[in-house]
């Protein structure tokens, strides 16, 4: 039997400029990790695999634009060492758009040996930065 899951993290960044107008610009970064569990032999044997990571940033001000977004994911098993890694930066990402990066090699690992990590860092034209990160051991 295979079960599919997603784990989500978000980070809200608020940037204030000290001026007469006390203007406030903000953005939110999101990261999603999609993974499966596979159970065998009446749930006595369990495996997991990393499927994909999704990345998104949302700019909350019409006067600010998104300048770049860094997207990173790592998935590995202790026995096989690092098996799946990707690090990419997109210039001028669309606010609110989800960018998906798939696993290069979706390998099944024992649950006790797998580690998944993902990171989204968003940058805006006003110098705002928001980073959402996930790291968990199966």
N, C-alpha and C positions, 0 to 999 in steps of 0.2 A: 504494500500500500504506500502511495506517495502523497504527502501533504505539502502544500505550497504556502509560504509566508512572506510578508514584507515588514521591515522595521524602518521607521521614519524618524529623522531628527530635523529640527529647525532651529535657526538662530536669528534673532531680531537685533539689528544694529541701529542705534539712534545716534545721529551726528548733529551736534549743535554748533553753530557758528556764533561767536560772540560779536554781535553787531547791534545797531540800533533796532533792527527789525526782529532780532532773536529768531531767525529762521530755523526751521527744523526739517531735515531730510532724513529719510530712513529707507532701509531695505531689509529683506528677509532672505536667507539662504536655506534651501532644503536639500536633504540627501535621503535617498531610499535604497535599501538593499533587499533584493529579492533572492530567496533561497528555498530549497526543498528539503524535506526529510523523507527518507525511505526506510520503511520498517519491514523486517523479514522474521521468519521463524517465531510467529506469535509475539511480536514486539521485543524479542530478545536481542535482535541485531538491528542497530540503527546507523544510518549513513546520512550525510548531508552534502549538498552541492550548491555552489554559488551560481546564480543565473545571470544577474545583471545589476547595474546600479543606475539610478536616475538622479538627475541634478536639475535644480531650478533656483532662480533668484527672482524676487519680486521687488520692484522699485515702487515706493509709495508716494512719489512726488512727481508731478508733471514737469517740474523745472529741472529734474535730474535725469541723467541717462545712464544706462548700464554700459560700462566700458569693457569689462572682461569677466570671465568666469573660469575658475580652475576646477577641473573635475578629475578626481582620482579614485581608483579602487584597487584593493589588494585582497586576494583570497589565497590561502595556502593551507596545506596539511603538514603536520609535523614530520610525517614519514617521507613525503615526496618533496618537501621544502616548497618554496614559492612556485606557484603554478599559474597564477593569473594576476597580472598587474597592468594597470593602464593609468597614464597621467597625461592630461590634455588641457590646453587652455583655449577657450573660444573668445575671439574678439567681438565686441558689440552683441552680446547675447540678447535675445528678445525677452523682455520682462514677462514672467509668468509662463514661459514656454518650458516644457520638460525635455531635457536632452538625455537620451538613453545610450548607455554603453554596455554592450553585452560581454559575457564571459568569453574569453578567448578559447578556453578549454574547460567546459563544465564537467569536472571530474567528481565522482562520488568519493567521499572520505568518511572515515569513522567519525562520528560526532565528537568524540573526545579529543580528536587531533586537529580540528578545523578552526581557523581564525578568519574573520571577515572584517574588513575595514573599508570605509568610504568617506570622502571629503568633498564638500562643495565650498568654494570661496568666491564670493561676489564682490566686485569693485564698481563704484559709481563715479561719475564725473565730479562730484563734490568731495571726493576723498573718503567716502564711506566704505567700510569693509564689514562683511558679515561672513562668518565661517560656520558651517554645520558639519559635524563629524560624527561618525559611528564607528565603534570598535567593539566587537564582541567575540567571545570564544564559545564554540558550540559544545 
